[in-house]
Amino acid sequence: MSSVEDTAPGPLLTRWWALMETRLGVAPMPLLLIVMGLSGAYVAMGKAPSDILANIAFLITGGFLCAEIGKQIPILNRLGFAAIFATFAPSYLEYAGLLPQVLVKSISDFTENSNFLYLFIASIVVGSILGMDRKSLITGFGKIFIPLALGSIVAFVVGCSTGVALGLGFKHTLFKVVAPIMAGGVGEGAIPLSIGYAHFSGQPQGEAFAEVLPAVMLGSLSAIVLAGGLNFLGRRFPKLTGEGRLQPGEKTSSPAAHASVGGAVSTQTLGAALLMVAVLYLLGGLTQTLFHWPGPVVMLGLAVVIKLARLAPPSLEQGAYANYRFFQVCVTYPLLFAIGVAKTPWEKLMQAFNLPTLITIFVTVVSLIATGFVTSRWVGLYPIEAAIVNATHSGQGGTGDVAILTAANRMQLMPFAQIATRIGGAITVTVILALFARWR
């Protein structure tokens, strides 16, 4: 007697299975339609849950829907527009009142309280580092500082010169436009800058923050667009890119990283890798609390030590890399959607929409990226990868890193992006506040 599993499916069941296999990103179309119906029901009730299960549904639906729209727009889809649309479309919808406040509150509460941005970054950083070739890891970190340092210097000179030529004034251009772009985002950049400006000048901190925030956000937007352009350039001229590898001769990942998630990596190993990510994140957070060292940089450094000292067995490296791939494929666009709703105020973007400021911001970011592209050959790096890492130096912190690397299709560069954002941003804030205290 044949079992139920051995029975051939009927035509209705076959069509239903085909419908379930029709996906938008990772989401089957029937489930997306159900989520939309459920969202409408919660809106009608006037309240939606803000827990992780509800937001898995809300963010996957919104994130992959926006990304798919971005992918279908001709020409722009070659410039990483999926990442841009997934971030800035929900920001505008929230500002215009087109996204129901019930869903905005649910997504915002979850994003602010869950810290899942840091879970994403920690998983990407640890997984990509443990999946790298050990020798390439050492040389890559050593080499990338040269394009970053030279790019920062050129960006300050060119950006300030442009602002002065357009009538913005040297001090305003330096402190309110150029410096915020490379300060490391909002939490690590704009806020410390505004606190320092307020302390030394007597200006209310809220006013100072409102002045520097648009440059941070528009600088990040410029970097996202240019990163998409670099990805397109790499497809046209393959010799300029390592397709995510920073330098010639570098292996994409360790042999362990190529293992099949469904085959060689056990469920227990995936759990162990996720626990390792959490432990490294907590160690970074503790050192930041006790010694004021940047937590993400400490976490990155510990992951490098684990890789170089071979403290993680090959099976755990496989698990970490599988974890990285899961977050890269399944979580990126939902995360960008959440960032757009909860952390990207559209009205702040609009404050900087005057031509001199826009030109100055764009020129600053272009000069930073172009310098990385040109100088990469001096230290044996691929021009496009070095330029993309430099682009993250002008991003909106960790959220900007995610969007920029998504637009460039180079998420494996996240460890180097964190160096550019965290260390480069901290140096920028320190130097700029010292100058502001002298020249205010």
ZAFI-767733 format. One record per residue (C-alpha): x, y, z; residue number from 1. Coordinates in steps of 0.2 Angstrom, whole numbers, plus 5000, padded with zeros to 4 digits. Layout:
DORO  east  north    up    i
DORO     X      Y     Z  NUM
...
% end
This chain:
DORO  east  north    up    i
DORO  5000   5000  5000    1
DORO  5008   5017  4995    2
DORO  5010   5031  5007    3
DORO  5003   5048  5005    4
DORO  5020   5054  5001    5
DORO  5021   5042  4986    6
DORO  5005   5048  4979    7
DORO  5007   5059  4964    8
DORO  5000   5077  4967    9
DORO  4984   5081  4958   10
DORO  4984   5096  4946   11
DORO  4977   5108  4959   12
DORO  4991   5104  4971   13
DORO  5004   5105  4957   14
DORO  4998   5123  4953   15
DORO  4998   5128  4971   16
DORO  5016   5121  4973   17
DORO  5021   5131  4958   18
DORO  5013   5147  4965   19
DORO  5022   5144  4982   20
DORO  5038   5143  4972   21
DORO  5035   5160  4964   22
DORO  5045   5171  4975   23
DORO  5048   5189  4978   24
DORO  5066   5188  4985   25
DORO  5064   5174  4998   26
DORO  5045   5176  5000   27
DORO  5032   5165  4992   28
DORO  5019   5176  4983   29
DORO  5004   5169  4992   30
DORO  5012   5172  5009   31
DORO  5016   5190  5004   32
DORO  4997   5193  4999   33
DORO  4992   5185  5016   34
DORO  5004   5197  5025   35
DORO  4997   5212  5016   36
DORO  4979   5207  5021   37
DORO  4985   5204  5039   38
DORO  4993   5222  5039   39
DORO  4977   5229  5033   40
DORO  4968   5220  5047   41
DORO  4980   5227  5060   42
DORO  4978   5245  5053   43
DORO  4959   5244  5054   44
DORO  4961   5238  5072   45
DORO  4973   5253  5076   46
DORO  4987   5243  5084   47
DORO  5000   5230  5077   48
DORO  5012   5220  5087   49
DORO  5030   5225  5087   50
DORO  5038   5209  5091   51
DORO  5050   5199  5081   52
DORO  5038   5187  5073   53
DORO  5027   5202  5066   54
DORO  5041   5211  5060   55
DORO  5049   5196  5051   56
DORO  5033   5197  5041   57
DORO  5031   5216  5039   58
DORO  5050   5219  5034   59
DORO  5052   5204  5022   60
DORO  5036   5210  5013   61
DORO  5041   5228  5013   62
DORO  5060   5226  5010   63
DORO  5059   5213  4995   64
DORO  5044   5223  4987   65
DORO  5054   5239  4987   66
DORO  5070   5230  4981   67
DORO  5060   5222  4967   68
DORO  5053   5239  4961   69
DORO  5071   5246  4962   70
DORO  5077   5231  4951   71
DORO  5064   5234  4938   72
DORO  5068   5252  4934   73
DORO  5079   5253  4918   74
DORO  5097   5260  4919   75
DORO  5095   5264  4938   76
DORO  5094   5246  4942   77
DORO  5112   5245  4936   78
DORO  5117   5258  4949   79
DORO  5111   5248  4965   80
DORO  5094   5256  4965   81
DORO  5087   5241  4974   82
DORO  5096   5246  4989   83
DORO  5092   5265  4987   84
DORO  5074   5261  4984   85
DORO  5072   5249  4999   86
DORO  5079   5262  5010   87
DORO  5073   5279  5005   88
DORO  5055   5274  4998   89
DORO  5049   5269  5015   90
DORO  5057   5285  5022   91
DORO  5047   5295  5010   92
DORO  5031   5285  5013   93
DORO  5032   5288  5031   94
DORO  5035   5307  5029   95
DORO  5020   5308  5017   96
DORO  5009   5299  5028   97
DORO  5007   5285  5015   98
DORO  5013   5271  5027   99
DORO  5001   5269  5041  100
DORO  5007   5275  5058  101
DORO  5001   5258  5065  102
DORO  5015   5249  5055  103
DORO  5027   5263  5057  104
DORO  5026   5262  5076  105
DORO  5028   5243  5075  106
DORO  5043   5243  5064  107
DORO  5051   5258  5073  108
DORO  5049   5250  5090  109
DORO  5056   5234  5085  110
DORO  5071   5242  5076  111
DORO  5075   5253  5091  112
DORO  5073   5240  5104  113
DORO  5079   5224  5096  114
DORO  5096   5230  5090  115
DORO  5095   5218  5075  116
DORO  5105   5230  5065  117
DORO  5120   5225  5076  118
DORO  5115   5206  5074  119
DORO  5116   5209  5056  120
DORO  5133   5218  5056  121
DORO  5141   5206  5068  122
DORO  5135   5191  5058  123
DORO  5142   5198  5042  124
DORO  5159   5204  5050  125
DORO  5162   5188  5059  126
DORO  5156   5176  5045  127
DORO  5166   5186  5031  128
DORO  5182   5186  5042  129
DORO  5182   5168  5046  130
DORO  5178   5164  5028  131
DORO  5193   5174  5021  132
DORO  5210   5167  5017  133
DORO  5222   5170  5032  134
DORO  5236   5178  5022  135
DORO  5225   5189  5012  136
DORO  5216   5195  5028  137
DORO  5233   5201  5036  138
DORO  5239   5210  5020  139
DORO  5222   5217  5016  140
DORO  5220   5226  5032  141
DORO  5237   5233  5031  142
DORO  5235   5239  5013  143
DORO  5218   5247  5014  144
DORO  5224   5261  5026  145
DORO  5234   5270  5012  146
DORO  5219   5273  5000  147
DORO  5208   5278  5015  148
DORO  5220   5290  5022  149
DORO  5225   5298  5006  150
DORO  5206   5298  5001  151
DORO  5201   5307  5017  152
DORO  5215   5321  5014  153
DORO  5210   5324  4996  154
DORO  5191   5324  5000  155
DORO  5194   5337  5014  156
DORO  5204   5348  5002  157
DORO  5193   5346  4987  158
DORO  5177   5347  4997  159
DORO  5182   5363  5006  160
DORO  5188   5371  4991  161
DORO  5172   5368  4982  162
DORO  5161   5374  4996  163
DORO  5172   5390  4997  164
DORO  5170   5393  4978  165
DORO  5151   5391  4979  166
DORO  5150   5404  4993  167
DORO  5147   5392  5008  168
DORO  5162   5399  5017  169
DORO  5177   5389  5023  170
DORO  5171   5386  5041  171
DORO  5154   5381  5037  172
DORO  5160   5369  5023  173
DORO  5173   5361  5034  174
DORO  5163   5359  5050  175
DORO  5145   5357  5044  176
DORO  5147   5349  5027  177
DORO  5163   5340  5024  178
DORO  5167   5333  5041  179
DORO  5150   5325  5045  180
DORO  5151   5315  5029  181
DORO  5167   5306  5035  182
DORO  5163   5306  5054  183
DORO  5156   5288  5054  184
DORO  5137   5290  5053  185
DORO  5124   5297  5065  186
DORO  5128   5289  5082  187
DORO  5146   5289  5081  188
DORO  5148   5304  5070  189
DORO  5134   5317  5069  190
DORO  5130   5316  5088  191
DORO  5147   5318  5095  192
DORO  5151   5332  5082  193
DORO  5135   5341  5087  194
DORO  5139   5339  5106  195
DORO  5157   5345  5103  196
DORO  5151   5360  5093  197
DORO  5138   5364  5106  198
DORO  5151   5363  5120  199
DORO  5163   5375  5112  200
DORO  5151   5387  5104  201
DORO  5136   5388  5116  202
DORO  5124   5384  5101  203
DORO  5110   5372  5107  204
DORO  5115   5354  5103  205
DORO  5099   5351  5094  206
DORO  5102   5365  5082  207
DORO  5120   5359  5078  208
DORO  5114   5341  5076  209
DORO  5100   5347  5063  210
DORO  5114   5356  5054  211
DORO  5126   5342  5052  212
DORO  5113   5327  5049  213
DORO  5108   5331  5031  214
DORO  5127   5331  5025  215
DORO  5128   5313  5034  216
DORO  5113   5307  5025  217
DORO  5116   5314  5008  218
DORO  5134   5309  5008  219
DORO  5128   5291  5012  220
DORO  5116   5292  4997  221
DORO  5129   5299  4986  222
DORO  5140   5284  4991  223
DORO  5126   5272  4988  224
DORO  5123   5278  4970  225
DORO  5142   5279  4966  226
DORO  5145   5261  4973  227
DORO  5131   5255  4962  228
DORO  5140   5263  4947  229
DORO  5157   5255  4953  230
DORO  5148   5238  4952  231
DORO  5142   5242  4934  232
DORO  5160   5247  4930  233
DORO  5167   5231  4936  234
DORO  5155   5221  4925  235
DORO  5161   5231  4910  236
DORO  5179   5230  4914  237
DORO  5182   5214  4924  238
DORO  5201   5218  4926  239
DORO  5197   5232  4938  240
DORO  5188   5221  4950  241
DORO  5191   5206  4961  242
DORO  5172   5203  4962  243
DORO  5173   5206  4981  244
DORO  5191   5201  4983  245
DORO  5202   5215  4989  246
DORO  5218   5210  4981  247
DORO  5225   5199  4967  248
DORO  5228   5181  4973  249
DORO  5216   5182  4987  250
DORO  5205   5167  4989  251
DORO  5186   5172  4990  252
DORO  5185   5162  5006  253
DORO  5193   5147  5015  254
DORO  5189   5130  5008  255
DORO  5177   5128  5023  256
DORO  5167   5143  5017  257
DORO  5162   5134  5001  258
DORO  5154   5120  5010  259
DORO  5135   5118  5007  260
DORO  5124   5124  5021  261
DORO  5112   5111  5019  262
DORO  5125   5097  5018  263
DORO  5141   5099  5028  264
DORO  5135   5112  5040  265
DORO  5125   5104  5054  266
DORO  5111   5113  5063  267
DORO  5121   5112  5079  268
DORO  5136   5120  5070  269
DORO  5125   5135  5064  270
DORO  5119   5137  5082  271
DORO  5137   5137  5089  272
DORO  5142   5150  5076  273
DORO  5128   5161  5080  274
DORO  5133   5160  5099  275
DORO  5151   5164  5094  276
DORO  5144   5180  5085  277
DORO  5134   5185  5101  278
DORO  5149   5182  5112  279
DORO  5160   5193  5102  280
DORO  5147   5206  5101  281
DORO  5145   5206  5120  282
DORO  5164   5207  5122  283
DORO  5165   5222  5111  284
DORO  5151   5230  5120  285
DORO  5159   5227  5137  286
DORO  5175   5235  5132  287
DORO  5166   5250  5125  288
DORO  5157   5252  5142  289
DORO  5173   5249  5152  290
DORO  5187   5257  5142  291
DORO  5177   5267  5129  292
DORO  5185   5257  5114  293
DORO  5173   5256  5099  294
DORO  5164   5240  5102  295
DORO  5162   5235  5083  296
DORO  5181   5237  5081  297
DORO  5185   5227  5096  298
DORO  5173   5213  5089  299
DORO  5181   5214  5072  300
DORO  5198   5213  5080  301
DORO  5193   5197  5090  302
DORO  5187   5189  5075  303
DORO  5203   5192  5066  304
DORO  5213   5185  5081  305
DORO  5202   5169  5080  306
DORO  5205   5167  5062  307
DORO  5224   5170  5062  308
DORO  5226   5159  5078  309
DORO  5215   5146  5071  310
DORO  5205   5146  5087  311
DORO  5189   5141  5077  312
DORO  5189   5123  5070  313
DORO  5185   5122  5051  314
DORO  5167   5116  5055  315
DORO  5164   5132  5065  316
DORO  5171   5142  5051  317
DORO  5159   5134  5040  318
DORO  5145   5138  5052  319
DORO  5150   5156  5053  320
DORO  5151   5158  5034  321
DORO  5134   5150  5032  322
DORO  5127   5162  5045  323
DORO  5135   5176  5035  324
DORO  5126   5170  5019  325
DORO  5109   5168  5027  326
DORO  5110   5186  5033  327
DORO  5117   5193  5017  328
DORO  5103   5184  5006  329
DORO  5088   5185  5018  330
DORO  5090   5200  5029  331
DORO  5098   5214  5019  332
DORO  5083   5221  5011  333
DORO  5071   5219  5026  334
DORO  5085   5228  5036  335
DORO  5086   5242  5024  336
DORO  5067   5244  5024  337
DORO  5068   5245  5043  338
DORO  5082   5258  5042  339
DORO  5071   5269  5030  340
DORO  5056   5269  5042  341
DORO  5065   5271  5058  342
DORO  5081   5279  5055  343
DORO  5080   5290  5039  344
DORO  5070   5306  5042  345
DORO  5065   5312  5025  346
DORO  5063   5330  5031  347
DORO  5081   5331  5036  348
DORO  5087   5325  5019  349
DORO  5076   5340  5012  350
DORO  5085   5353  5023  351
DORO  5101   5352  5013  352
DORO  5093   5353  4996  353
DORO  5101   5369  4990  354
DORO  5113   5367  4975  355
DORO  5129   5373  4983  356
DORO  5128   5361  4997  357
DORO  5122   5347  4986  358
DORO  5137   5350  4974  359
DORO  5149   5351  4989  360
DORO  5143   5334  4996  361
DORO  5144   5325  4980  362
DORO  5161   5332  4975  363
DORO  5168   5327  4992  364
DORO  5162   5309  4991  365
DORO  5168   5308  4973  366
DORO  5185   5313  4977  367
DORO  5186   5301  4992  368
DORO  5181   5287  4981  369
DORO  5191   5292  4966  370
DORO  5207   5293  4976  371
DORO  5204   5276  4983  372
DORO  5202   5270  4965  373
DORO  5218   5278  4959  374
DORO  5229   5274  4973  375
DORO  5224   5256  4975  376
DORO  5237   5251  4962  377
DORO  5251   5258  4973  378
DORO  5248   5245  4986  379
DORO  5242   5230  4975  380
DORO  5223   5232  4978  381
DORO  5209   5230  4965  382
DORO  5203   5248  4961  383
DORO  5185   5245  4962  384
DORO  5186   5236  4979  385
DORO  5197   5249  4986  386
DORO  5185   5263  4980  387
DORO  5170   5254  4987  388
DORO  5179   5253  5004  389
DORO  5183   5272  5003  390
DORO  5164   5275  4999  391
DORO  5159   5267  5016  392
DORO  5170   5280  5024  393
DORO  5157   5293  5018  394
DORO  5142   5282  5023  395
DORO  5129   5283  5037  396
DORO  5138   5272  5049  397
DORO  5133   5254  5050  398
DORO  5117   5257  5041  399
DORO  5127   5266  5027  400
DORO  5139   5251  5026  401
DORO  5125   5239  5023  402
DORO  5117   5250  5009  403
DORO  5133   5254  5000  404
DORO  5139   5236  5000  405
DORO  5122   5230  4995  406
DORO  5122   5242  4980  407
DORO  5140   5237  4975  408
DORO  5136   5218  4978  409
DORO  5151   5217  4989  410
DORO  5145   5212  5006  411
DORO  5161   5202  5009  412
DORO  5170   5219  5011  413
DORO  5161   5222  5027  414
DORO  5176   5220  5038  415
DORO  5186   5233  5029  416
DORO  5170   5244  5028  417
DORO  5169   5244  5047  418
DORO  5188   5249  5048  419
DORO  5184   5264  5036  420
DORO  5168   5269  5046  421
DORO  5173   5266  5064  422
DORO  5191   5270  5064  423
DORO  5191   5283  5050  424
DORO  5176   5291  5058  425
DORO  5183   5292  5076  426
DORO  5199   5300  5069  427
DORO  5189   5312  5059  428
DORO  5178   5317  5074  429
DORO  5194   5319  5085  430
DORO  5203   5330  5073  431
DORO  5188   5341  5068  432
DORO  5183   5344  5086  433
DORO  5201   5349  5090  434
DORO  5201   5361  5075  435
DORO  5184   5368  5080  436
DORO  5189   5372  5098  437
DORO  5203   5382  5091  438
DORO  5194   5391  5076  439
DORO  5176   5393  5083  440
% end
